[in-house]
Amino acid sequence: MDLRLAGKTAVVTGAGKGIGLAITRTLAGEGARVIAGSRTITPDLAELASTAEVFPFALDLATADGPLQLLAEAENRGGTDILINNVGATRPRPDGFTSISDDDWLQTITINFLAAVRATRAALPQLLDRRGVIVTVCSVNATLPDPLVMDYSAAKGALLNFCKALSKEVGPRGVRVNTVSPGPVETDLWLGEHGMAQSVGKATGAKPEDVKNAAAGQSATNRFTHPQEVADLVVYLASDLPGNVTGADHIIDGGLTTSL
């Protein structure tokens, strides 16, 4: 299927690995020019940039200036047609609510919520001019609050609310805004050296593999989502094919979410 993305410019935050890297690779494969923001330019991102029209930039998206710098790079290349807000991070809180300090709350809200707000604010003039698209990677925890990731759940809940409200404001002006909410995904966030499986296992005495299997077993498919599966959904929503879809949250969690 031709998504008709050739010649368009997309900005992706958190593009160095995992879901962000898969999105960047998929957009480039569809012919888009990709401005890829990441804290570090990973070997995988550098390799992709050597073979496709991908322009990686190392910057801290948790700072007030990071998103502005990234969108300025896109404007210098003609303007942004697509914004993918993907950057995010979490860590488990096995010691409960009282263990989450003010600094913890601020860090979590900044990277999981404010980074998207700042990137969106910086991109919006370009997107309005080009009748562009915003797709934000949220989380099932936006609507499935979990005490193990209480601060992350709250930040993602705010992110989902923000995107829905924004869709109502800018929809009449030609900009579509949607979210994609994954459940557990096979990325470092869950399976890396300091990921959820390792951290929860260390706190509870369980083996990381058992933690992973227990999480996967909560879904109907009994497995984690692959990063490419998330990327395919994000890039489809970024295209013009679903032209009247806006203000919608698209859950990809293998049936983990049981509510209607």
PyRosetta script that sets phi, psi and omega in degrees:
from pyrosetta import init, pose_from_sequence

init()
pose = pose_from_sequence("MDLRLAGKTAVVTGAGKGIGLAITRTLAGEGARVIAGSRTITPDLAELASTAEVFPFALDLATADGPLQLLAEAENRGGTDILINNVGATRPRPDGFTSISDDDWLQTITINFLAAVRATRAALPQLLDRRGVIVTVCSVNATLPDPLVMDYSAAKGALLNFCKALSKEVGPRGVRVNTVSPGPVETDLWLGEHGMAQSVGKATGAKPEDVKNAAAGQSATNRFTHPQEVADLVVYLASDLPGNVTGADHIIDGGLTTSL")
pose.set_psi(1, 128.5)
pose.set_omega(1, 177.4)
pose.set_phi(2, -85.6)
pose.set_psi(2, 115.3)
pose.set_omega(2, -179.5)
pose.set_phi(3, -84.2)
pose.set_psi(3, -0.7)
pose.set_omega(3, 176.0)
pose.set_phi(4, 57.3)
pose.set_psi(4, 45.1)
pose.set_omega(4, 179.1)
pose.set_phi(5, -102.2)
pose.set_psi(5, -3.5)
pose.set_omega(5, -179.8)
pose.set_phi(6, -59.2)
pose.set_psi(6, 131.9)
pose.set_omega(6, 178.9)
pose.set_phi(7, 88.1)
pose.set_psi(7, -7.0)
pose.set_omega(7, 178.9)
pose.set_phi(8, -90.5)
pose.set_psi(8, 155.2)
pose.set_omega(8, 179.1)
pose.set_phi(9, -110.5)
pose.set_psi(9, 125.8)
pose.set_omega(9, -180.0)
pose.set_phi(10, -117.5)
pose.set_psi(10, 143.2)
pose.set_omega(10, 173.0)
pose.set_phi(11, -110.9)
pose.set_psi(11, 129.4)
pose.set_omega(11, 179.3)
pose.set_phi(12, -124.1)
pose.set_psi(12, 126.4)
pose.set_omega(12, 175.1)
pose.set_phi(13, -96.1)
pose.set_psi(13, 149.2)
pose.set_omega(13, -177.7)
pose.set_phi(14, 64.9)
pose.set_psi(14, 44.6)
pose.set_omega(14, -169.8)
pose.set_phi(15, -90.4)
pose.set_psi(15, -0.6)
pose.set_omega(15, -171.1)
pose.set_phi(16, -75.3)
pose.set_psi(16, -24.0)
pose.set_omega(16, -176.6)
pose.set_phi(17, -160.1)
pose.set_psi(17, 175.9)
pose.set_omega(17, 173.3)
pose.set_phi(18, 57.8)
pose.set_psi(18, -135.8)
pose.set_omega(18, -177.4)
pose.set_phi(19, -61.1)
pose.set_psi(19, -42.8)
pose.set_omega(19, -178.2)
pose.set_phi(20, -61.5)
pose.set_psi(20, -41.1)
pose.set_omega(20, 177.8)
pose.set_phi(21, -65.9)
pose.set_psi(21, -41.7)
pose.set_omega(21, 178.5)
pose.set_phi(22, -63.2)
pose.set_psi(22, -39.2)
pose.set_omega(22, 177.5)
pose.set_phi(23, -65.0)
pose.set_psi(23, -45.1)
pose.set_omega(23, 179.9)
pose.set_phi(24, -60.2)
pose.set_psi(24, -45.3)
pose.set_omega(24, -179.9)
pose.set_phi(25, -63.3)
pose.set_psi(25, -40.4)
pose.set_omega(25, -177.8)
pose.set_phi(26, -69.8)
pose.set_psi(26, -42.5)
pose.set_omega(26, 176.9)
pose.set_phi(27, -60.6)
pose.set_psi(27, -44.8)
pose.set_omega(27, 179.5)
pose.set_phi(28, -63.2)
pose.set_psi(28, -37.8)
pose.set_omega(28, 178.2)
pose.set_phi(29, -64.9)
pose.set_psi(29, -23.7)
pose.set_omega(29, 177.5)
pose.set_phi(30, -90.1)
pose.set_psi(30, 3.6)
pose.set_omega(30, 176.1)
pose.set_phi(31, 95.0)
pose.set_psi(31, 5.8)
pose.set_omega(31, 179.5)
pose.set_phi(32, -81.2)
pose.set_psi(32, 152.6)
pose.set_omega(32, 168.7)
pose.set_phi(33, -87.4)
pose.set_psi(33, 130.8)
pose.set_omega(33, -173.1)
pose.set_phi(34, -120.8)
pose.set_psi(34, 124.3)
pose.set_omega(34, 171.4)
pose.set_phi(35, -95.8)
pose.set_psi(35, 110.8)
pose.set_omega(35, -168.3)
pose.set_phi(36, -109.8)
pose.set_psi(36, 113.6)
pose.set_omega(36, 179.9)
pose.set_phi(37, -98.6)
pose.set_psi(37, 133.3)
pose.set_omega(37, -179.8)
pose.set_phi(38, -154.3)
pose.set_psi(38, 149.8)
pose.set_omega(38, 178.3)
pose.set_phi(39, -58.4)
pose.set_psi(39, -40.8)
pose.set_omega(39, 174.6)
pose.set_phi(40, -132.4)
pose.set_psi(40, 150.9)
pose.set_omega(40, 175.7)
pose.set_phi(41, -85.8)
pose.set_psi(41, 101.8)
pose.set_omega(41, -176.1)
pose.set_phi(42, -71.9)
pose.set_psi(42, 159.4)
pose.set_omega(42, 177.0)
pose.set_phi(43, -56.0)
pose.set_psi(43, -39.3)
pose.set_omega(43, 179.7)
pose.set_phi(44, -64.7)
pose.set_psi(44, -40.4)
pose.set_omega(44, 179.4)
pose.set_phi(45, -69.1)
pose.set_psi(45, -40.5)
pose.set_omega(45, 178.0)
pose.set_phi(46, -62.6)
pose.set_psi(46, -41.5)
pose.set_omega(46, 178.5)
pose.set_phi(47, -63.2)
pose.set_psi(47, -42.8)
pose.set_omega(47, 178.9)
pose.set_phi(48, -62.0)
pose.set_psi(48, -40.7)
pose.set_omega(48, -179.4)
pose.set_phi(49, -64.8)
pose.set_psi(49, -24.0)
pose.set_omega(49, -179.2)
pose.set_phi(50, -79.8)
pose.set_psi(50, -12.9)
pose.set_omega(50, -175.2)
pose.set_phi(51, -122.1)
pose.set_psi(51, -5.7)
pose.set_omega(51, -176.8)
pose.set_phi(52, -142.8)
pose.set_psi(52, 171.6)
pose.set_omega(52, -179.8)
pose.set_phi(53, -82.7)
pose.set_psi(53, 68.1)
pose.set_omega(53, -179.1)
pose.set_phi(54, -121.0)
pose.set_psi(54, 130.3)
pose.set_omega(54, -177.3)
pose.set_phi(55, -119.3)
pose.set_psi(55, 99.4)
pose.set_omega(55, -176.8)
pose.set_phi(56, -84.1)
pose.set_psi(56, 143.3)
pose.set_omega(56, 177.4)
pose.set_phi(57, -133.1)
pose.set_psi(57, 128.1)
pose.set_omega(57, 178.8)
pose.set_phi(58, -88.5)
pose.set_psi(58, 114.4)
pose.set_omega(58, 178.5)
pose.set_phi(59, -157.4)
pose.set_psi(59, 161.0)
pose.set_omega(59, -177.9)
pose.set_phi(60, -96.0)
pose.set_psi(60, 107.2)
pose.set_omega(60, -177.0)
pose.set_phi(61, -76.8)
pose.set_psi(61, -3.9)
pose.set_omega(61, 175.4)
pose.set_phi(62, -86.2)
pose.set_psi(62, -6.4)
pose.set_omega(62, 176.1)
pose.set_phi(63, -91.8)
pose.set_psi(63, 161.7)
pose.set_omega(63, 179.7)
pose.set_phi(64, -66.7)
pose.set_psi(64, -30.5)
pose.set_omega(64, -176.0)
pose.set_phi(65, -86.4)
pose.set_psi(65, -23.5)
pose.set_omega(65, -174.7)
pose.set_phi(66, -55.1)
pose.set_psi(66, -55.6)
pose.set_omega(66, 179.2)
pose.set_phi(67, -61.4)
pose.set_psi(67, -36.0)
pose.set_omega(67, 178.9)
pose.set_phi(68, -62.9)
pose.set_psi(68, -43.0)
pose.set_omega(68, 179.8)
pose.set_phi(69, -63.5)
pose.set_psi(69, -41.3)
pose.set_omega(69, -178.3)
pose.set_phi(70, -65.0)
pose.set_psi(70, -43.7)
pose.set_omega(70, -179.7)
pose.set_phi(71, -71.7)
pose.set_psi(71, -27.4)
pose.set_omega(71, 174.7)
pose.set_phi(72, -65.2)
pose.set_psi(72, -36.8)
pose.set_omega(72, 177.1)
pose.set_phi(73, -63.0)
pose.set_psi(73, -39.7)
pose.set_omega(73, 178.3)
pose.set_phi(74, -66.5)
pose.set_psi(74, -41.4)
pose.set_omega(74, 180.0)
pose.set_phi(75, -63.3)
pose.set_psi(75, -36.4)
pose.set_omega(75, 178.2)
pose.set_phi(76, -64.7)
pose.set_psi(76, -21.0)
pose.set_omega(76, 179.4)
pose.set_phi(77, -102.5)
pose.set_psi(77, 20.9)
pose.set_omega(77, 172.9)
pose.set_phi(78, 110.8)
pose.set_psi(78, -14.0)
pose.set_omega(78, 177.6)
pose.set_phi(79, 116.1)
pose.set_psi(79, 159.2)
pose.set_omega(79, -174.4)
pose.set_phi(80, -95.8)
pose.set_psi(80, 125.9)
pose.set_omega(80, 172.4)
pose.set_phi(81, -95.6)
pose.set_psi(81, -30.6)
pose.set_omega(81, -173.6)
pose.set_phi(82, -138.0)
pose.set_psi(82, 130.8)
pose.set_omega(82, 172.1)
pose.set_phi(83, -116.0)
pose.set_psi(83, 123.5)
pose.set_omega(83, 174.8)
pose.set_phi(84, -111.1)
pose.set_psi(84, 106.4)
pose.set_omega(84, 174.8)
pose.set_phi(85, -84.8)
pose.set_psi(85, 103.9)
pose.set_omega(85, -175.8)
pose.set_phi(86, -119.8)
pose.set_psi(86, -26.2)
pose.set_omega(86, -171.5)
pose.set_phi(87, -59.2)
pose.set_psi(87, 140.5)
pose.set_omega(87, 179.2)
pose.set_phi(88, -176.4)
pose.set_psi(88, 166.5)
pose.set_omega(88, -179.4)
pose.set_phi(89, -161.8)
pose.set_psi(89, 154.9)
pose.set_omega(89, 175.8)
pose.set_phi(90, -151.8)
pose.set_psi(90, 162.5)
pose.set_omega(90, 171.7)
pose.set_phi(91, -146.3)
pose.set_psi(91, 144.2)
pose.set_omega(91, -177.1)
pose.set_phi(92, -70.6)
pose.set_psi(92, 153.3)
pose.set_omega(92, 179.2)
pose.set_phi(93, -121.1)
pose.set_psi(93, 70.3)
pose.set_omega(93, -175.0)
pose.set_phi(94, -66.0)
pose.set_psi(94, -17.8)
pose.set_omega(94, 179.6)
pose.set_phi(95, -91.8)
pose.set_psi(95, 7.6)
pose.set_omega(95, 171.3)
pose.set_phi(96, 87.4)
pose.set_psi(96, -177.9)
pose.set_omega(96, -173.5)
pose.set_phi(97, -56.1)
pose.set_psi(97, -44.5)
pose.set_omega(97, -174.0)
pose.set_phi(98, -69.3)
pose.set_psi(98, -12.3)
pose.set_omega(98, 177.8)
pose.set_phi(99, -84.0)
pose.set_psi(99, -8.9)
pose.set_omega(99, -177.3)
pose.set_phi(100, -89.9)
pose.set_psi(100, 109.5)
pose.set_omega(100, -176.7)
pose.set_phi(101, -79.5)
pose.set_psi(101, 170.6)
pose.set_omega(101, 175.0)
pose.set_phi(102, -58.7)
pose.set_psi(102, -41.3)
pose.set_omega(102, 178.9)
pose.set_phi(103, -62.6)
pose.set_psi(103, -39.2)
pose.set_omega(103, 176.9)
pose.set_phi(104, -60.5)
pose.set_psi(104, -46.8)
pose.set_omega(104, 179.9)
pose.set_phi(105, -60.2)
pose.set_psi(105, -46.1)
pose.set_omega(105, -177.5)
pose.set_phi(106, -64.7)
pose.set_psi(106, -41.6)
pose.set_omega(106, 178.9)
pose.set_phi(107, -64.0)
pose.set_psi(107, -43.4)
pose.set_omega(107, -178.7)
pose.set_phi(108, -66.5)
pose.set_psi(108, -44.6)
pose.set_omega(108, -179.9)
pose.set_phi(109, -66.4)
pose.set_psi(109, -36.5)
pose.set_omega(109, -178.6)
pose.set_phi(110, -64.6)
pose.set_psi(110, -50.3)
pose.set_omega(110, -174.5)
pose.set_phi(111, -77.6)
pose.set_psi(111, -30.1)
pose.set_omega(111, -175.8)
pose.set_phi(112, -96.4)
pose.set_psi(112, -14.0)
pose.set_omega(112, -178.0)
pose.set_phi(113, -130.0)
pose.set_psi(113, -58.3)
pose.set_omega(113, -174.6)
pose.set_phi(114, -64.8)
pose.set_psi(114, -32.9)
pose.set_omega(114, 178.8)
pose.set_phi(115, -59.9)
pose.set_psi(115, -41.2)
pose.set_omega(115, 178.4)
pose.set_phi(116, -70.0)
pose.set_psi(116, -40.1)
pose.set_omega(116, 177.7)
pose.set_phi(117, -60.5)
pose.set_psi(117, -46.2)
pose.set_omega(117, -177.9)
pose.set_phi(118, -66.9)
pose.set_psi(118, -42.9)
pose.set_omega(118, 179.1)
pose.set_phi(119, -63.8)
pose.set_psi(119, -40.8)
pose.set_omega(119, 179.8)
pose.set_phi(120, -65.1)
pose.set_psi(120, -43.3)
pose.set_omega(120, 178.7)
pose.set_phi(121, -60.5)
pose.set_psi(121, -42.5)
pose.set_omega(121, -179.0)
pose.set_phi(122, -69.5)
pose.set_psi(122, -33.2)
pose.set_omega(122, -176.1)
pose.set_phi(123, -83.9)
pose.set_psi(123, -23.0)
pose.set_omega(123, -167.1)
pose.set_phi(124, -59.2)
pose.set_psi(124, -42.1)
pose.set_omega(124, 177.9)
pose.set_phi(125, -58.5)
pose.set_psi(125, -40.0)
pose.set_omega(125, 178.4)
pose.set_phi(126, -67.1)
pose.set_psi(126, -42.7)
pose.set_omega(126, -177.9)
pose.set_phi(127, -66.8)
pose.set_psi(127, -38.3)
pose.set_omega(127, 178.4)
pose.set_phi(128, -66.0)
pose.set_psi(128, -38.2)
pose.set_omega(128, 180.0)
pose.set_phi(129, -66.5)
pose.set_psi(129, -31.4)
pose.set_omega(129, -174.3)
pose.set_phi(130, -109.9)
pose.set_psi(130, 6.3)
pose.set_omega(130, -178.9)
pose.set_phi(131, 52.5)
pose.set_psi(131, 58.2)
pose.set_omega(131, -172.1)
pose.set_phi(132, -89.7)
pose.set_psi(132, -165.2)
pose.set_omega(132, -172.4)
pose.set_phi(133, -136.4)
pose.set_psi(133, 140.9)
pose.set_omega(133, 172.5)
pose.set_phi(134, -119.4)
pose.set_psi(134, 127.4)
pose.set_omega(134, 171.4)
pose.set_phi(135, -124.8)
pose.set_psi(135, 125.2)
pose.set_omega(135, -177.1)
pose.set_phi(136, -115.5)
pose.set_psi(136, 129.2)
pose.set_omega(136, 175.7)
pose.set_phi(137, -81.7)
pose.set_psi(137, 112.0)
pose.set_omega(137, -179.1)
pose.set_phi(138, -102.4)
pose.set_psi(138, -132.0)
pose.set_omega(138, 179.9)
pose.set_phi(139, -169.2)
pose.set_psi(139, 151.0)
pose.set_omega(139, 173.3)
pose.set_phi(140, -61.8)
pose.set_psi(140, -21.2)
pose.set_omega(140, 179.1)
pose.set_phi(141, -68.6)
pose.set_psi(141, -11.2)
pose.set_omega(141, 173.5)
pose.set_phi(142, -62.3)
pose.set_psi(142, -31.7)
pose.set_omega(142, -179.1)
pose.set_phi(143, -121.1)
pose.set_psi(143, -1.5)
pose.set_omega(143, 174.4)
pose.set_phi(144, -122.9)
pose.set_psi(144, 72.9)
pose.set_omega(144, -176.5)
pose.set_phi(145, -57.9)
pose.set_psi(145, 135.3)
pose.set_omega(145, -176.3)
pose.set_phi(146, -128.6)
pose.set_psi(146, 121.6)
pose.set_omega(146, -179.2)
pose.set_phi(147, -60.9)
pose.set_psi(147, -22.8)
pose.set_omega(147, 178.7)
pose.set_phi(148, -68.6)
pose.set_psi(148, -26.2)
pose.set_omega(148, 176.7)
pose.set_phi(149, -132.6)
pose.set_psi(149, 55.0)
pose.set_omega(149, -172.2)
pose.set_phi(150, -60.9)
pose.set_psi(150, -46.2)
pose.set_omega(150, -177.9)
pose.set_phi(151, -68.2)
pose.set_psi(151, -38.8)
pose.set_omega(151, 177.3)
pose.set_phi(152, -63.9)
pose.set_psi(152, -44.2)
pose.set_omega(152, 179.1)
pose.set_phi(153, -59.9)
pose.set_psi(153, -43.8)
pose.set_omega(153, -179.5)
pose.set_phi(154, -64.3)
pose.set_psi(154, -41.5)
pose.set_omega(154, 179.7)
pose.set_phi(155, -65.1)
pose.set_psi(155, -41.4)
pose.set_omega(155, -179.9)
pose.set_phi(156, -70.9)
pose.set_psi(156, -31.6)
pose.set_omega(156, 173.9)
pose.set_phi(157, -62.8)
pose.set_psi(157, -41.9)
pose.set_omega(157, 176.9)
pose.set_phi(158, -64.6)
pose.set_psi(158, -39.5)
pose.set_omega(158, -179.9)
pose.set_phi(159, -63.2)
pose.set_psi(159, -43.5)
pose.set_omega(159, 179.0)
pose.set_phi(160, -62.7)
pose.set_psi(160, -42.7)
pose.set_omega(160, 179.7)
pose.set_phi(161, -63.6)
pose.set_psi(161, -44.3)
pose.set_omega(161, 179.4)
pose.set_phi(162, -59.0)
pose.set_psi(162, -47.1)
pose.set_omega(162, -177.0)
pose.set_phi(163, -65.0)
pose.set_psi(163, -38.6)
pose.set_omega(163, 178.0)
pose.set_phi(164, -64.4)
pose.set_psi(164, -45.4)
pose.set_omega(164, 179.8)
pose.set_phi(165, -63.7)
pose.set_psi(165, -42.6)
pose.set_omega(165, -179.5)
pose.set_phi(166, -62.9)
pose.set_psi(166, -36.9)
pose.set_omega(166, -179.6)
pose.set_phi(167, -60.1)
pose.set_psi(167, -33.4)
pose.set_omega(167, 179.7)
pose.set_phi(168, -73.3)
pose.set_psi(168, -32.9)
pose.set_omega(168, -179.8)
pose.set_phi(169, -74.4)
pose.set_psi(169, -45.1)
pose.set_omega(169, -171.1)
pose.set_phi(170, -99.0)
pose.set_psi(170, -9.9)
pose.set_omega(170, 178.0)
pose.set_phi(171, -56.3)
pose.set_psi(171, -46.4)
pose.set_omega(171, 179.1)
pose.set_phi(172, -64.4)
pose.set_psi(172, -13.3)
pose.set_omega(172, -178.6)
pose.set_phi(173, -103.9)
pose.set_psi(173, 11.1)
pose.set_omega(173, 170.2)
pose.set_phi(174, 95.2)
pose.set_psi(174, 6.7)
pose.set_omega(174, 179.8)
pose.set_phi(175, -108.9)
pose.set_psi(175, 125.8)
pose.set_omega(175, 177.9)
pose.set_phi(176, -95.0)
pose.set_psi(176, 142.8)
pose.set_omega(176, -178.7)
pose.set_phi(177, -132.6)
pose.set_psi(177, 118.6)
pose.set_omega(177, 178.5)
pose.set_phi(178, -134.1)
pose.set_psi(178, 163.1)
pose.set_omega(178, 176.4)
pose.set_phi(179, -125.1)
pose.set_psi(179, 153.0)
pose.set_omega(179, 172.5)
pose.set_phi(180, -122.8)
pose.set_psi(180, 126.3)
pose.set_omega(180, -176.3)
pose.set_phi(181, -116.3)
pose.set_psi(181, 98.8)
pose.set_omega(181, 177.6)
pose.set_phi(182, -80.4)
pose.set_psi(182, 154.1)
pose.set_omega(182, 162.8)
pose.set_phi(183, -86.5)
pose.set_psi(183, -154.2)
pose.set_omega(183, 178.6)
pose.set_phi(184, -58.5)
pose.set_psi(184, 132.5)
pose.set_omega(184, -177.5)
pose.set_phi(185, -124.1)
pose.set_psi(185, 147.4)
pose.set_omega(185, -179.9)
pose.set_phi(186, -74.1)
pose.set_psi(186, 74.7)
pose.set_omega(186, 177.6)
pose.set_phi(187, -132.8)
pose.set_psi(187, 175.5)
pose.set_omega(187, 178.5)
pose.set_phi(188, -62.4)
pose.set_psi(188, -26.6)
pose.set_omega(188, 179.3)
pose.set_phi(189, -57.1)
pose.set_psi(189, -36.0)
pose.set_omega(189, 178.1)
pose.set_phi(190, -99.3)
pose.set_psi(190, -41.3)
pose.set_omega(190, -166.2)
pose.set_phi(191, -113.3)
pose.set_psi(191, 0.2)
pose.set_omega(191, -179.0)
pose.set_phi(192, -74.1)
pose.set_psi(192, 178.9)
pose.set_omega(192, -176.5)
pose.set_phi(193, -57.9)
pose.set_psi(193, -36.2)
pose.set_omega(193, 178.5)
pose.set_phi(194, -114.5)
pose.set_psi(194, 25.7)
pose.set_omega(194, -177.6)
pose.set_phi(195, -78.8)
pose.set_psi(195, -176.5)
pose.set_omega(195, -175.3)
pose.set_phi(196, -60.2)
pose.set_psi(196, -43.6)
pose.set_omega(196, -176.7)
pose.set_phi(197, -62.7)
pose.set_psi(197, -44.9)
pose.set_omega(197, 179.4)
pose.set_phi(198, -65.6)
pose.set_psi(198, -45.2)
pose.set_omega(198, -175.7)
pose.set_phi(199, -67.0)
pose.set_psi(199, -44.7)
pose.set_omega(199, 179.2)
pose.set_phi(200, -66.7)
pose.set_psi(200, -40.0)
pose.set_omega(200, 177.9)
pose.set_phi(201, -60.9)
pose.set_psi(201, -42.1)
pose.set_omega(201, 179.5)
pose.set_phi(202, -64.0)
pose.set_psi(202, -38.9)
pose.set_omega(202, -177.5)
pose.set_phi(203, -74.9)
pose.set_psi(203, -28.4)
pose.set_omega(203, -173.8)
pose.set_phi(204, -108.6)
pose.set_psi(204, -11.6)
pose.set_omega(204, -176.9)
pose.set_phi(205, 85.2)
pose.set_psi(205, 5.7)
pose.set_omega(205, 179.5)
pose.set_phi(206, -86.9)
pose.set_psi(206, 157.4)
pose.set_omega(206, 174.7)
pose.set_phi(207, -74.5)
pose.set_psi(207, 139.4)
pose.set_omega(207, 179.2)
pose.set_phi(208, -53.9)
pose.set_psi(208, -37.5)
pose.set_omega(208, 179.3)
pose.set_phi(209, -63.3)
pose.set_psi(209, -36.9)
pose.set_omega(209, 177.8)
pose.set_phi(210, -68.8)
pose.set_psi(210, -36.7)
pose.set_omega(210, 176.5)
pose.set_phi(211, -62.5)
pose.set_psi(211, -45.5)
pose.set_omega(211, 178.2)
pose.set_phi(212, -59.9)
pose.set_psi(212, -48.2)
pose.set_omega(212, -177.2)
pose.set_phi(213, -63.4)
pose.set_psi(213, -36.9)
pose.set_omega(213, 178.7)
pose.set_phi(214, -65.5)
pose.set_psi(214, -40.8)
pose.set_omega(214, 178.9)
pose.set_phi(215, -66.5)
pose.set_psi(215, -43.5)
pose.set_omega(215, 179.4)
pose.set_phi(216, -63.9)
pose.set_psi(216, -35.0)
pose.set_omega(216, -177.9)
pose.set_phi(217, -68.3)
pose.set_psi(217, -12.6)
pose.set_omega(217, 177.8)
pose.set_phi(218, -78.2)
pose.set_psi(218, -13.9)
pose.set_omega(218, -180.0)
pose.set_phi(219, -94.8)
pose.set_psi(219, 161.0)
pose.set_omega(219, 179.7)
pose.set_phi(220, -69.0)
pose.set_psi(220, -27.4)
pose.set_omega(220, -177.6)
pose.set_phi(221, -89.8)
pose.set_psi(221, -8.5)
pose.set_omega(221, 178.7)
pose.set_phi(222, 59.2)
pose.set_psi(222, 34.5)
pose.set_omega(222, 175.8)
pose.set_phi(223, -154.7)
pose.set_psi(223, 163.7)
pose.set_omega(223, 173.6)
pose.set_phi(224, -77.1)
pose.set_psi(224, 157.3)
pose.set_omega(224, 172.1)
pose.set_phi(225, -76.8)
pose.set_psi(225, 143.7)
pose.set_omega(225, 175.8)
pose.set_phi(226, -84.5)
pose.set_psi(226, 143.3)
pose.set_omega(226, 178.7)
pose.set_phi(227, -53.3)
pose.set_psi(227, -37.1)
pose.set_omega(227, -178.7)
pose.set_phi(228, -65.5)
pose.set_psi(228, -31.8)
pose.set_omega(228, 178.5)
pose.set_phi(229, -66.0)
pose.set_psi(229, -38.7)
pose.set_omega(229, 175.7)
pose.set_phi(230, -67.0)
pose.set_psi(230, -44.1)
pose.set_omega(230, -178.7)
pose.set_phi(231, -59.9)
pose.set_psi(231, -42.2)
pose.set_omega(231, -179.0)
pose.set_phi(232, -61.3)
pose.set_psi(232, -40.4)
pose.set_omega(232, 179.4)
pose.set_phi(233, -68.6)
pose.set_psi(233, -44.3)
pose.set_omega(233, 180.0)
pose.set_phi(234, -59.8)
pose.set_psi(234, -47.2)
pose.set_omega(234, -175.9)
pose.set_phi(235, -69.0)
pose.set_psi(235, -35.7)
pose.set_omega(235, 174.4)
pose.set_phi(236, -60.1)
pose.set_psi(236, -45.5)
pose.set_omega(236, 180.0)
pose.set_phi(237, -66.4)
pose.set_psi(237, -26.8)
pose.set_omega(237, 178.8)
pose.set_phi(238, -76.1)
pose.set_psi(238, -16.0)
pose.set_omega(238, 179.6)
pose.set_phi(239, -83.3)
pose.set_psi(239, 173.9)
pose.set_omega(239, 178.8)
pose.set_phi(240, -85.7)
pose.set_psi(240, -2.3)
pose.set_omega(240, -175.8)
pose.set_phi(241, -63.4)
pose.set_psi(241, -46.7)
pose.set_omega(241, 175.6)
pose.set_phi(242, -86.8)
pose.set_psi(242, 63.2)
pose.set_omega(242, -165.8)
pose.set_phi(243, -66.1)
pose.set_psi(243, -18.0)
pose.set_omega(243, 179.1)
pose.set_phi(244, -114.8)
pose.set_psi(244, 20.8)
pose.set_omega(244, 176.7)
pose.set_phi(245, -97.7)
pose.set_psi(245, 114.2)
pose.set_omega(245, 175.9)
pose.set_phi(246, -151.8)
pose.set_psi(246, 153.8)
pose.set_omega(246, -179.8)
pose.set_phi(247, 71.2)
pose.set_psi(247, 19.7)
pose.set_omega(247, -175.1)
pose.set_phi(248, -112.2)
pose.set_psi(248, 143.6)
pose.set_omega(248, 174.1)
pose.set_phi(249, -103.5)
pose.set_psi(249, 127.3)
pose.set_omega(249, -176.0)
pose.set_phi(250, -110.8)
pose.set_psi(250, 110.1)
pose.set_omega(250, -175.1)
pose.set_phi(251, -87.3)
pose.set_psi(251, 131.8)
pose.set_omega(251, 175.2)
pose.set_phi(252, -131.9)
pose.set_psi(252, 92.0)
pose.set_omega(252, -171.4)
pose.set_phi(253, -141.8)
pose.set_psi(253, 16.9)
pose.set_omega(253, 179.2)
pose.set_phi(254, 63.7)
pose.set_psi(254, 23.4)
pose.set_omega(254, 179.3)
pose.set_phi(255, 86.8)
pose.set_psi(255, 13.8)
pose.set_omega(255, 178.5)
pose.set_phi(256, -61.6)
pose.set_psi(256, -42.4)
pose.set_omega(256, -179.6)
pose.set_phi(257, -76.2)
pose.set_psi(257, 124.1)
pose.set_omega(257, -175.4)
pose.set_phi(258, -104.7)
pose.set_psi(258, -9.9)
pose.set_omega(258, -179.2)
pose.set_phi(259, -79.2)
pose.set_psi(259, 157.9)
pose.set_omega(259, 178.3)
pose.set_phi(260, -79.5)
pose.dump_pdb("model.pdb")
